[in-house]
Amino acid sequence: MGWQKTFTLARRSKGCHLVTDEVLTQIDAGLRDMDMALDKIVPEDLNWLHTDEGPE
């Protein structure tokens, strides 16, 4: 089930602006929830057959 959150970005002058940091501050709890859910579904300590990558 999806979720939706409405927030307002700071005013900026005309042009292109990077807003990633501003957006991430608004959805940080959703990212933690997603990380927790993925860790539960696919734990890092699973007995993996392919181990080319280490823990992040």
C-alpha positions as CSV (number, residue, x, y, z in Angstrom):
1,M,0.0,0.0,0.0
2,G,1.4,3.4,-1.0
3,W,1.6,6.5,1.0
4,Q,1.4,10.2,0.2
5,K,2.7,13.3,1.9
6,T,2.2,16.9,0.9
7,F,4.8,19.5,1.7
8,T,5.9,22.9,0.4
9,L,9.4,23.6,-1.0
10,A,11.1,26.8,-0.2
11,R,10.7,29.7,-2.7
12,R,13.4,30.1,-5.2
13,S,14.2,32.4,-8.1
14,K,13.5,31.4,-11.6
15,G,15.7,28.5,-12.9
16,C,16.7,25.0,-12.1
17,H,17.4,24.0,-8.5
18,L,18.4,20.9,-6.7
19,V,15.7,20.0,-4.1
20,T,16.9,16.5,-3.1
21,D,18.1,17.5,0.4
22,E,14.9,19.4,1.1
23,V,12.7,16.5,0.0
24,L,14.7,14.0,1.9
25,T,14.2,15.9,5.2
26,Q,10.4,15.6,4.6
27,I,10.4,11.8,3.9
28,D,13.2,10.6,6.2
29,A,10.9,8.5,8.4
30,G,9.5,6.8,5.2
31,L,13.0,5.9,4.2
32,R,13.8,4.4,7.6
33,D,10.6,2.3,7.4
34,M,11.5,1.1,3.9
35,D,15.0,0.2,5.0
36,M,13.6,-1.7,8.0
37,A,11.1,-3.6,5.9
38,L,13.7,-4.6,3.3
39,D,16.1,-5.8,6.0
40,K,13.3,-8.0,7.3
41,I,12.5,-9.4,3.9
42,V,16.1,-9.8,2.7
43,P,18.5,-9.7,5.7
44,E,22.2,-8.9,5.1
45,D,23.3,-11.9,7.3
46,L,21.5,-14.4,5.0
47,N,23.7,-17.2,3.9
48,W,24.3,-15.7,0.5
49,L,25.9,-17.8,-2.3
50,H,27.2,-14.8,-4.1
51,T,29.2,-12.4,-1.9
52,D,30.9,-10.1,-4.3
53,E,29.6,-7.1,-2.4
54,G,30.1,-6.5,1.4
55,P,27.7,-4.8,3.8
56,E,26.9,-1.2,3.1
